Amino acid sequence: MSDAPWWRGAVTYQIYPRSFLDTDDNGVGDLPGIIERLDYVASLGVDAIWIAPFFKSPMADFGYDIADYRDVDPLFGTLADFDRLLAKAHDLGLKVMIDQVLSHTSIEHAWFKESRESRDNPKADWYVWADAKDDGSAPNNWLSLFGGSAWQWEPRRGQYYLHNFLTSQPDLNFHHPEVRAAILDSVRFWLDKGVDGVRLDAINFCFHDRELRDNPPKPKEKRVGRGFSPDNPYAFQYHYYNNTRPENLGFLGELRALMDRYQDVAALGEISSEDSLATMAEYTRHGRLHMGYSFELLTDDFSAAHIRGTVQALEAQMTEGWPCWAISNHDVERVLTRWGRGQPSTQLANLLTAMVCSLRGSVCVYQGEELGLTEADVPYESLQDPYGIAFWPQFKGRDGCRTPMPWSDDEAHAGFSRGMPWLPVPQEHRALAVTRQETDPHSVLNGFRTFMHWRQSQPALRWGDIEFIDTVEPVLAFTRRFDGQTTLVVFNLADAAVDIRLPATFGVPHRLDGHGLLQGHFDGSELQLPGHGVWFASVER
């Protein structure tokens, strides 16, 4: 039906390996666990998997602090395990994307260990080093996302090094051509293995301002964050100089040139900047990234106006690229808690999946969304996330969305592990276990499967243009058009029924069935939508 590459319009299932399935009873999920559950993932009707970092790491930030880009951490298995995972996924028709964390490494990486020893060794300039001010203070006012100054003193060199995240995650100096070459060579290693794509963590953080200029202050009324809260000091600045620098565009070109040497692979960039939508559009222009996604739908605002406004703003700017949408991931509160407003339901869970998968673009769904998992309330004494520990109790961190997958309701730790899990399994998640939902035709899981398989037969939803219809809250409505087919899509985001009038230009809509969602009724003049109801119809335009 389309000659589009595999990633265009694809649904990618994000796997957080620590919490997926543990096969060696150490309480942490692993690559063999992913292999064991790949048949389950394939049954969901998704197109690909994205695996969060499994590389060698001291795990200060649970794998996002990489000590060796080309090896698997023993906690997760071996390179041979990854090869088996890749082969089985491909046999099942699943593409495989892996995380690449390029802007920074772990302090345990061999590059940093050498760089920190002196100012004149071969890797002395591979990281961002700077002298103290005359009074001994940090070189400028840049702040770390995880709290405090973005500079850490290193006595061996008598200098500060830059870390935009944890102090144990020093930033690489991308102004150095050898750094860029080494990073690209590491990406090449995985492309040679046969991965189908890379998800690029914090890709707009690669370059810093050479002059180390101070970031200007941000007025209190504008302190809204994406991936951080307004009371985090990080929100008190405009981050003009420590990320999203113009030099990054040249590196994206180098990365794309590398990827273009391989057949049918994709680069997906995670972007969080002062204007993330504008940066997404800029980063996905010709010769740069294939796709970009931001935190714009990972917010608390669950209004039709916010969703419509976000997509329209991106559509107005993204004239060349292709978006990827997500409403949950491993860094934010689970969407059914965030947007469910304390009233999660099967109908809402399936509506949210259908809504994000009906927007123009590709989609990332996070493990557990297909089960309708809510955010776990992890007690302070069980917290593992350094971000949450630092900002407790105003911000409880990211552990609540990272608790283990519940596979079985009648096994210890919900079938995730026979050992003690690294995070506790919430009791309320046991009732949502895969084994329980498999046998319930009305479960979130089976609703997810029904919609995903139905979507595969709807070319307009996968590849079509999008045009929004003016509606009042809580109704979100738009059309998707592809190859002469126009599909009308209407969502009631509230739990109370609503009636709306459709534009007369649609003529007589032909209802589309088979998606498994709570369907509305059109009486010829008004569309009657039940709470959390939908309407998919073929229309003439």
C-alpha positions as CSV (number, residue, x, y, z in Angstrom):
1,M,0.0,0.0,0.0
2,S,3.0,2.3,0.4
3,D,6.6,2.5,-0.5
4,A,7.4,4.2,2.8
5,P,10.4,3.0,4.8
6,W,9.6,0.7,7.7
7,W,9.9,3.4,10.4
8,R,7.5,5.8,8.8
9,G,4.2,5.4,10.6
10,A,5.6,2.5,12.7
11,V,4.7,1.7,16.3
12,T,7.8,1.0,18.3
13,Y,7.5,-0.8,21.7
14,Q,10.0,0.5,24.2
15,I,11.6,-2.0,26.5
16,Y,13.3,-1.0,29.7
17,P,15.5,-4.1,30.1
18,R,16.0,-3.8,33.9
19,S,12.3,-4.2,34.4
20,F,11.2,-6.5,31.6
21,L,12.0,-10.1,32.7
22,D,14.8,-11.5,34.9
23,T,16.1,-14.9,33.9
24,D,19.1,-15.3,36.2
25,D,17.3,-14.4,39.5
26,N,19.4,-11.4,40.4
27,G,16.4,-9.1,40.5
28,V,17.3,-7.2,37.3
29,G,15.8,-7.9,33.9
30,D,18.2,-9.0,31.1
31,L,18.6,-9.7,27.4
32,P,17.6,-13.4,27.7
33,G,14.4,-12.2,29.3
34,I,13.7,-10.0,26.3
35,I,14.3,-13.0,24.0
36,E,11.9,-15.1,26.1
37,R,9.1,-12.5,25.7
38,L,9.6,-11.5,22.1
39,D,6.7,-13.7,20.9
40,Y,4.5,-11.7,23.3
41,V,5.8,-8.4,21.9
42,A,5.2,-9.6,18.3
43,S,1.6,-10.5,19.3
44,L,0.9,-6.9,20.2
45,G,0.9,-5.8,16.5
46,V,3.8,-3.4,16.9
47,D,6.5,-3.0,14.2
48,A,9.7,-2.6,16.2
49,I,11.3,-2.6,19.6
50,W,13.5,0.0,21.2
51,I,15.8,-1.3,23.9
52,A,17.0,1.1,26.6
53,P,20.8,1.0,27.3
54,F,22.2,-2.4,28.1
55,F,25.9,-1.4,27.6
56,K,28.7,-1.8,30.2
57,S,28.0,0.7,32.9
58,P,28.5,1.3,36.6
59,M,24.7,2.0,36.6
60,A,24.8,5.4,38.3
61,D,22.0,6.4,35.9
62,F,20.9,2.8,35.2
63,G,22.8,2.4,31.9
64,Y,22.7,6.0,30.6
65,D,26.2,6.3,32.0
66,I,28.1,4.2,29.5
67,A,31.6,2.8,30.3
68,D,31.9,0.9,27.0
69,Y,29.8,1.6,24.0
70,R,30.6,-1.7,22.4
71,D,29.9,-4.3,25.1
72,V,27.0,-5.6,27.0
73,D,27.0,-5.2,30.8
74,P,27.2,-8.6,32.5
75,L,24.1,-7.6,34.4
76,F,22.2,-7.9,31.2
77,G,24.0,-10.7,29.5
78,T,26.6,-10.9,26.6
79,L,27.1,-9.8,23.1
80,A,26.1,-13.3,22.0
81,D,22.8,-12.8,23.8
82,F,22.2,-9.6,21.9
83,D,23.0,-11.4,18.6
84,R,20.4,-14.0,19.5
85,L,17.9,-11.3,20.4
86,L,18.4,-9.5,17.1
87,A,18.0,-12.8,15.1
88,K,14.8,-13.8,16.9
89,A,13.3,-10.3,16.6
90,H,14.0,-10.3,12.8
91,D,12.5,-13.8,12.5
92,L,9.3,-12.5,14.1
93,G,9.2,-9.5,11.8
94,L,10.2,-7.0,14.4
95,K,12.8,-4.3,13.8
96,V,15.3,-3.5,16.5
97,M,16.3,0.0,17.7
98,I,18.8,0.5,20.4
99,D,19.6,3.6,22.6
100,Q,22.8,5.5,21.9
101,V,23.9,8.0,24.5
102,L,26.4,10.1,22.6
103,S,26.7,13.4,24.5
104,H,28.3,12.0,27.7
105,T,29.9,8.9,29.1
106,S,30.5,7.4,32.5
107,I,33.4,8.5,34.6
108,E,34.4,4.8,34.4
109,H,34.9,5.0,30.6
110,A,38.5,4.5,29.6
111,W,38.4,7.8,27.7
112,F,37.6,9.8,30.8
113,K,40.0,7.9,33.0
114,E,42.8,9.0,30.6
115,S,41.5,12.5,30.1
116,R,41.3,13.3,33.8
117,E,45.0,12.4,34.5
118,S,46.6,15.4,33.0
119,R,46.2,18.3,30.6
120,D,48.6,16.9,28.0
121,N,47.6,13.3,27.4
122,P,46.2,12.1,24.1
123,K,42.6,12.4,25.4
124,A,43.1,15.5,27.4
125,D,40.6,17.5,25.3
126,W,38.1,14.7,24.7
127,Y,35.9,16.1,27.5
128,V,34.8,19.7,28.4
129,W,37.4,21.0,30.8
130,A,37.7,24.6,32.1
131,D,39.7,26.6,34.6
132,A,38.2,27.9,37.7
133,K,37.4,31.6,38.0
134,D,39.8,33.7,40.0
135,D,37.9,33.0,43.2
136,G,37.9,29.3,42.6
137,S,34.2,29.0,41.6
138,A,32.9,27.2,38.6
139,P,33.6,28.6,35.1
140,N,30.0,29.8,34.6
141,N,26.5,29.5,35.8
142,W,25.4,26.4,33.9
143,L,23.3,24.0,35.9
144,S,22.8,20.2,35.9
145,L,19.4,18.8,35.1
146,F,19.8,16.6,38.2
147,G,20.5,19.6,40.6
148,G,23.3,22.0,41.4
149,S,26.2,23.2,39.2
150,A,26.9,21.5,35.9
151,W,30.7,21.7,36.8
152,Q,32.7,19.3,39.0
153,W,36.2,19.9,40.3
154,E,38.8,17.4,39.3
155,P,42.0,17.7,41.4
156,R,44.2,15.7,39.1
157,R,44.0,18.4,36.4
158,G,43.1,21.3,38.7
159,Q,40.1,22.0,36.4
160,Y,36.4,21.6,36.3
161,Y,34.6,19.2,33.9
162,L,31.1,19.7,32.5
163,H,28.3,17.4,33.3
164,N,24.8,18.3,32.2
165,F,23.4,15.4,34.1
166,L,25.0,13.5,37.1
167,T,28.5,14.3,38.2
168,S,29.4,10.8,37.1
169,Q,28.3,11.6,33.5
170,P,31.0,13.9,32.1
171,D,30.2,15.6,28.8
172,L,32.3,14.8,25.7
173,N,33.9,17.6,23.8
174,F,32.2,17.3,20.4
175,H,34.2,20.3,19.1
176,H,37.1,17.8,18.9
177,P,37.1,15.9,15.6
178,E,38.5,12.7,17.1
179,V,35.6,12.6,19.6
180,R,33.1,12.8,16.8
181,A,35.0,10.1,14.8
182,A,35.1,7.8,17.8
183,I,31.4,8.2,18.6
184,L,30.5,7.5,14.9
185,D,32.7,4.5,15.0
186,S,30.7,3.1,18.0
187,V,27.4,3.7,16.2
188,R,28.9,1.9,13.2
189,F,29.7,-1.1,15.4
190,W,26.0,-1.7,16.1
191,L,24.9,-0.9,12.5
192,D,27.3,-3.6,11.4
193,K,25.7,-6.0,13.7
194,G,22.4,-5.4,12.0
195,V,20.3,-3.1,14.2
196,D,17.6,-1.3,12.3
197,G,17.9,2.0,14.0
198,V,19.2,4.1,16.9
199,R,17.3,6.2,19.4
200,L,19.5,9.1,20.3
201,D,19.3,10.2,23.9
202,A,19.6,13.9,24.6
203,I,20.9,14.4,21.1
204,N,20.8,18.2,21.3
205,F,23.3,18.2,24.2
206,C,26.3,17.2,22.2
207,F,27.9,20.6,21.7
208,H,28.5,23.4,24.2
209,D,29.3,27.1,23.7
210,R,33.1,27.4,23.2
211,E,33.1,30.7,25.0
212,L,31.3,29.3,28.0
213,R,28.9,32.2,28.2
214,D,26.5,32.3,31.1
215,N,22.9,31.3,30.5
216,P,20.5,34.2,31.0
217,P,17.9,34.0,33.8
218,K,14.4,32.9,33.0
219,P,11.4,34.9,34.5
220,K,9.4,32.9,37.1
221,E,6.3,32.9,35.0
222,K,8.1,31.2,32.2
223,R,9.7,28.4,34.3
224,V,7.9,25.5,32.6
225,G,10.0,22.4,32.0
226,R,9.9,19.3,29.8
227,G,11.4,16.4,31.7
228,F,12.0,18.6,34.8
229,S,9.7,20.5,37.1
230,P,9.4,24.3,37.4
231,D,10.9,24.2,41.0
232,N,14.1,22.6,39.7
233,P,16.7,25.3,39.5
234,Y,17.4,24.1,36.0
235,A,14.2,25.7,35.0
236,F,15.5,29.1,36.2
237,Q,17.7,29.6,33.1
238,Y,17.3,29.8,29.4
239,H,19.6,27.0,28.2
240,Y,21.1,28.8,25.2
241,Y,24.7,27.9,25.7
242,N,25.0,24.5,27.3
243,N,22.9,22.7,24.6
244,T,21.2,23.0,21.2
245,R,24.2,24.7,19.7
246,P,24.3,25.4,16.0
247,E,27.4,23.2,15.5
248,N,25.2,20.2,16.3
249,L,23.6,20.4,12.9
250,G,26.9,19.5,11.2
251,F,27.3,16.5,13.4
252,L,23.8,15.3,12.6
253,G,24.9,15.5,9.0
254,E,27.9,13.3,9.7
255,L,25.7,10.8,11.5
256,R,23.2,10.7,8.7
257,A,25.9,10.2,6.1
258,L,27.0,7.1,8.1
259,M,23.5,5.7,8.4
260,D,22.9,6.3,4.7
261,R,25.5,3.6,4.0
262,Y,23.2,1.0,5.5
263,Q,19.9,-0.1,4.0
264,D,16.6,0.8,5.7
265,V,17.9,2.1,9.0
266,A,16.6,5.0,11.0
267,A,17.8,7.6,13.6
268,L,15.3,8.8,16.2
269,G,16.4,11.8,18.2
270,E,15.1,12.7,21.7
271,I,14.9,16.5,21.9
272,S,14.4,18.7,24.9
273,S,15.2,22.4,24.2
274,E,13.9,25.9,24.8
275,D,11.6,25.3,21.8
276,S,11.5,21.6,21.3
277,L,9.1,21.7,18.4
278,A,11.3,24.1,16.4
279,T,14.3,22.0,17.2
280,M,12.5,18.8,16.1
281,A,11.7,20.5,12.8
282,E,15.3,21.7,12.4
283,Y,16.9,18.4,13.3
284,T,14.8,16.3,10.9
285,R,15.4,18.4,7.8
286,H,16.9,16.6,4.8
287,G,20.3,15.1,5.5
288,R,19.8,15.0,9.3
289,L,17.7,12.7,11.5
290,H,14.9,10.5,10.1
291,M,12.6,11.3,13.1
292,G,12.5,13.4,16.2
293,Y,10.4,13.3,19.4
294,S,10.1,15.6,22.3
295,F,8.4,15.8,25.7
296,E,5.5,18.0,24.4
297,L,2.9,15.2,25.0
298,L,4.6,13.9,28.1
299,T,3.1,16.7,30.1
300,D,0.2,17.0,32.6
301,D,-2.1,18.8,30.2
302,F,-4.6,16.4,28.8
303,S,-6.8,18.8,26.9
304,A,-7.9,18.6,23.3
305,A,-6.5,22.1,22.9
306,H,-3.0,21.1,24.1
307,I,-2.8,18.0,21.9
308,R,-4.2,19.8,18.8
309,G,-2.0,22.9,19.4
310,T,1.1,20.8,19.9
311,V,0.6,18.8,16.7
312,Q,-0.5,21.9,14.6
313,A,2.6,23.9,15.8
314,L,4.9,21.1,14.7
315,E,3.1,20.6,11.4
316,A,3.5,24.3,10.7
317,Q,7.3,24.0,11.2
318,M,8.2,20.5,10.1
319,T,8.0,20.8,6.3
320,E,10.6,18.1,5.6
321,G,10.9,15.7,8.6
322,W,8.8,13.1,10.3
323,P,7.6,13.2,13.9
324,C,7.5,10.5,16.4
325,W,5.0,10.8,19.3
326,A,5.1,9.3,22.8
327,I,2.8,9.8,25.8
328,S,4.8,7.6,28.2
329,N,8.4,6.6,28.6
330,H,10.9,5.6,31.3
331,D,11.4,9.2,32.4
332,V,7.9,10.4,33.1
333,E,4.8,9.5,35.2
334,R,2.8,6.8,33.5
335,V,0.1,8.3,31.2
336,L,-2.8,6.5,32.8
337,T,-2.0,8.3,36.1
338,R,-0.9,11.5,34.5
339,W,-3.9,11.9,32.2
340,G,-6.4,9.6,34.1
341,R,-6.7,12.1,36.9
342,G,-7.1,9.4,39.5
343,Q,-9.8,7.6,37.5
344,P,-8.0,5.1,35.2
345,S,-10.1,2.7,33.2
346,T,-9.9,0.2,30.4
347,Q,-11.7,2.5,28.1
348,L,-9.4,5.4,28.8
349,A,-6.2,3.3,28.4
350,N,-7.3,2.0,25.0
351,L,-8.5,5.5,23.9
352,L,-5.1,7.0,24.8
353,T,-3.3,4.3,22.7
354,A,-5.7,4.9,19.8
355,M,-5.3,8.7,20.0
356,V,-1.5,8.8,19.9
357,C,-1.4,6.1,17.2
358,S,-3.8,8.1,15.0
359,L,-1.7,11.2,14.9
360,R,0.5,11.9,11.9
361,G,3.8,10.3,12.7
362,S,5.4,7.3,14.1
363,V,4.8,6.3,17.8
364,C,6.7,4.9,20.7
365,V,4.7,3.0,23.3
366,Y,6.3,2.2,26.6
367,Q,6.2,-1.3,28.1
368,G,3.1,-1.7,30.4
369,E,1.0,0.8,28.4
370,E,-0.6,-2.3,26.8
371,L,-1.6,-3.5,30.3
372,G,-3.0,-0.1,31.5
373,L,-0.3,0.1,34.2
374,T,-0.6,3.2,36.5
375,E,2.3,5.0,38.2
376,A,3.6,3.0,41.2
377,D,4.0,4.7,44.5
378,V,7.5,3.7,45.5
379,P,8.4,4.5,49.1
380,Y,11.4,6.6,49.8
381,E,13.4,3.7,51.3
382,S,12.9,1.7,48.1
383,L,13.9,4.5,45.7
384,Q,16.8,3.8,43.3
385,D,16.7,6.9,41.0
386,P,19.3,9.5,42.1
387,Y,17.1,12.2,40.5
388,G,14.2,11.3,42.8
389,I,16.4,10.9,45.8
390,A,17.8,14.4,45.2
391,F,14.5,16.1,44.8
392,W,12.3,14.2,47.2
393,P,9.6,14.8,48.3
394,Q,8.5,17.4,45.7
395,F,9.6,15.1,42.9
396,K,9.7,11.4,43.5
397,G,11.8,10.6,40.5
398,R,11.4,8.1,37.7
399,D,11.1,4.8,39.7
400,G,7.3,4.9,39.7
401,C,7.2,4.2,35.9
402,R,10.1,1.7,36.0
403,T,8.7,-1.0,38.3
404,P,8.9,-4.5,36.9
405,M,6.5,-5.9,34.3
406,P,3.7,-8.1,35.9
407,W,3.7,-11.3,33.9
408,S,1.7,-13.6,36.2
409,D,-0.7,-12.9,39.0
410,D,0.0,-16.2,40.8
411,E,3.8,-16.2,41.0
412,A,6.2,-14.4,43.3
413,H,7.0,-10.8,42.2
414,A,4.3,-11.2,39.4
415,G,6.6,-13.6,37.5
416,F,9.2,-11.0,36.8
417,S,12.0,-12.7,38.9
418,R,12.5,-15.5,41.4
419,G,14.9,-13.2,43.2
420,M,14.3,-9.9,44.9
421,P,13.4,-7.3,42.2
422,W,15.5,-4.1,42.0
423,L,12.2,-2.2,42.5
424,P,9.1,-3.5,44.2
425,V,6.2,-4.9,42.2
426,P,3.0,-2.9,43.2
427,Q,0.2,-5.0,44.4
428,E,-2.2,-3.2,42.1
429,H,-0.2,-4.2,39.1
430,R,-0.6,-7.9,39.9
431,A,-4.3,-7.6,39.0
432,L,-3.2,-6.3,35.6
433,A,-0.7,-9.2,34.9
434,V,-0.4,-10.5,31.4
435,T,-1.8,-14.0,32.4
436,R,-4.9,-12.5,33.8
437,Q,-5.5,-10.1,30.9
438,E,-4.8,-12.8,28.2
439,T,-8.1,-14.6,29.0
440,D,-10.3,-11.5,29.3
441,P,-11.6,-10.4,25.9
442,H,-12.4,-7.0,27.4
443,S,-9.0,-6.4,28.9
444,V,-6.7,-3.4,28.1
445,L,-4.2,-5.9,26.6
446,N,-6.7,-7.4,24.2
447,G,-8.0,-4.0,23.3
448,F,-4.5,-2.8,22.6
449,R,-3.9,-5.8,20.3
450,T,-7.2,-5.4,18.5
451,F,-6.5,-1.7,17.7
452,M,-2.9,-2.3,16.7
453,H,-3.8,-5.0,14.2
454,W,-6.6,-3.0,12.8
455,R,-4.4,0.1,12.4
456,Q,-2.1,-2.0,10.2
457,S,-4.9,-2.2,7.7
458,Q,-5.5,1.6,7.7
459,P,-3.0,3.3,5.4
460,A,-4.5,6.8,6.1
461,L,-3.6,6.4,9.8
462,R,-0.1,5.2,9.1
463,W,1.0,7.6,6.4
464,G,-1.7,10.2,5.8
465,D,-1.7,13.9,6.1
466,I,-3.5,15.4,9.1
467,E,-6.0,18.2,9.3
468,F,-7.7,19.2,12.5
469,I,-11.4,20.1,12.9
470,D,-12.4,22.9,15.3
471,T,-14.1,21.4,18.2
472,V,-14.7,22.4,21.8
473,E,-13.4,20.5,24.9
474,P,-13.3,17.6,25.5
475,V,-13.5,16.6,21.8
476,L,-10.4,16.1,19.6
477,A,-11.2,15.6,15.9
478,F,-9.1,15.5,12.7
479,T,-8.9,13.8,9.4
480,R,-6.1,11.7,8.0
481,R,-5.8,11.5,4.2
482,F,-3.8,9.2,2.0
483,D,-4.0,8.0,-1.6
484,G,-7.5,9.2,-2.1
485,Q,-8.8,7.8,1.3
486,T,-10.0,10.2,4.0
487,T,-10.6,8.9,7.5
488,L,-12.4,11.0,10.1
489,V,-11.2,10.5,13.6
490,V,-13.0,11.8,16.7
491,F,-12.1,11.2,20.4
492,N,-14.1,12.1,23.5
493,L,-11.3,12.7,26.1
494,A,-13.8,12.9,29.0
495,D,-15.7,10.2,30.8
496,A,-19.1,11.9,30.2
497,A,-21.0,11.6,27.0
498,V,-21.0,14.4,24.5
499,D,-22.8,15.3,21.2
500,I,-21.2,17.2,18.4
501,R,-22.2,18.3,14.9
502,L,-20.0,17.2,12.1
503,P,-19.1,19.7,9.3
504,A,-21.6,19.3,6.4
505,T,-18.7,19.0,4.0
506,F,-18.2,15.4,5.1
507,G,-21.5,14.2,3.6
508,V,-22.6,10.8,4.9
509,P,-19.7,9.2,6.9
510,H,-19.3,5.5,6.6
511,R,-18.4,4.1,10.0
512,L,-15.3,2.0,10.3
513,D,-15.4,-0.9,12.7
514,G,-13.0,-3.5,13.9
515,H,-10.8,-1.3,16.1
516,G,-12.4,-2.6,19.3
517,L,-12.9,0.8,20.9
518,L,-16.1,2.2,22.4
519,Q,-17.8,3.5,19.3
520,G,-20.1,6.5,18.9
521,H,-23.3,6.8,17.0
522,F,-24.1,9.2,14.1
523,D,-27.9,9.8,13.7
524,G,-27.5,11.8,10.5
525,S,-27.1,15.2,12.1
526,E,-25.2,14.7,15.4
527,L,-22.4,12.4,16.5
528,Q,-23.2,11.0,19.9
529,L,-20.0,9.9,21.7
530,P,-20.1,8.0,25.0
531,G,-17.5,8.8,27.7
532,H,-14.1,8.0,26.3
533,G,-15.7,7.0,23.1
534,V,-14.4,7.3,19.6
535,W,-15.6,7.6,16.0
536,F,-13.6,6.3,13.0
537,A,-15.3,6.8,9.7
538,S,-14.5,7.0,6.0
539,V,-15.7,10.3,4.5
540,E,-15.7,12.1,1.1
541,R,-13.7,15.3,0.9
